[in-house]
Amino acid sequence: MEEESKDVMDRIWERTLELFIKIHDCPENSEHFDSLVHWLNEDPAHLEAFNELGQIWIATGLALAREIGQPLSELERDQPPLMMH
């Protein structure tokens, strides 16, 4: 049972990454956005994974900005706290 749950989550994360990368690489392609919206509406777990990926993306950007010495006060001000696992 636990292995089945892990497989489902792995597939959700693979699809989340696939859609995120497609939109990132070709933001002008409306078919990618349509696919994403349809997929997100299929299951609350899809939206949860996509939101978590967004938080990871933001955290990565902030960490990189810190690494190169960019001021972060404006970037961090309106960000929700990062999820901790």
C-alpha positions as CSV (number, residue, x, y, z in Angstrom):
1,M,0.0,0.0,0.0
2,E,2.8,2.4,0.9
3,E,4.7,1.6,-2.3
4,E,1.5,2.3,-4.3
5,S,1.1,5.7,-2.7
6,K,4.8,6.5,-3.4
7,D,4.3,5.5,-7.0
8,V,1.3,7.8,-7.3
9,M,3.2,10.7,-5.8
10,D,6.2,10.1,-8.0
11,R,3.9,10.2,-11.1
12,I,2.3,13.4,-9.8
13,W,5.7,15.0,-9.3
14,E,6.9,13.9,-12.7
15,R,3.9,15.5,-14.4
16,T,4.2,18.6,-12.2
17,L,7.8,19.1,-13.3
18,E,6.9,18.3,-17.0
19,L,4.2,21.0,-17.1
20,F,6.2,23.5,-15.1
21,I,9.2,23.1,-17.5
22,K,7.0,23.4,-20.6
23,I,5.4,26.6,-19.4
24,H,8.8,28.0,-18.3
25,D,10.4,27.2,-21.6
26,C,7.5,28.3,-23.8
27,P,5.3,30.8,-21.9
28,E,3.6,32.0,-25.1
29,N,2.2,28.5,-25.8
30,S,-1.4,28.6,-24.6
31,E,-1.8,24.8,-25.0
32,H,0.7,24.3,-22.1
33,F,-1.5,26.6,-19.9
34,D,-4.6,24.7,-20.9
35,S,-3.0,21.4,-20.1
36,L,-1.9,22.7,-16.7
37,V,-5.3,24.1,-15.8
38,H,-7.0,20.8,-16.9
39,W,-4.5,18.7,-14.9
40,L,-4.7,20.9,-11.8
41,N,-8.5,20.5,-11.7
42,E,-8.3,16.7,-11.9
43,D,-7.1,16.2,-8.3
44,P,-6.3,18.4,-5.3
45,A,-3.0,16.5,-5.0
46,H,-2.0,18.0,-8.4
47,L,-2.5,21.5,-7.1
48,E,-0.7,20.7,-3.9
49,A,2.3,19.4,-5.8
50,F,2.3,22.4,-8.2
51,N,2.1,24.9,-5.3
52,E,5.0,23.1,-3.5
53,L,7.1,23.2,-6.6
54,G,6.4,27.0,-6.8
55,Q,7.6,27.4,-3.3
56,I,10.8,25.4,-4.1
57,W,11.3,27.6,-7.2
58,I,11.0,30.8,-5.0
59,A,13.3,29.4,-2.3
60,T,15.9,28.5,-4.9
61,G,15.8,32.0,-6.4
62,L,16.2,33.6,-3.0
63,A,19.1,31.3,-2.1
64,L,20.8,32.1,-5.4
65,A,20.2,35.9,-4.9
66,R,21.8,35.6,-1.4
67,E,24.7,33.7,-2.8
68,I,25.5,36.5,-5.3
69,G,24.9,39.2,-2.7
70,Q,21.7,40.7,-4.1
71,P,19.5,42.7,-1.7
72,L,16.5,40.5,-0.7
73,S,14.3,42.8,1.3
74,E,11.9,43.5,-1.6
75,L,12.0,39.9,-2.8
76,E,11.3,38.3,0.6
77,R,8.8,40.9,2.0
78,D,5.6,39.4,0.4
79,Q,6.6,35.8,0.4
80,P,4.7,33.3,2.6
81,P,6.8,31.1,4.9
82,L,8.4,28.2,3.2
83,M,6.9,24.8,4.0
84,M,9.0,22.6,6.2
85,H,8.9,18.8,5.9
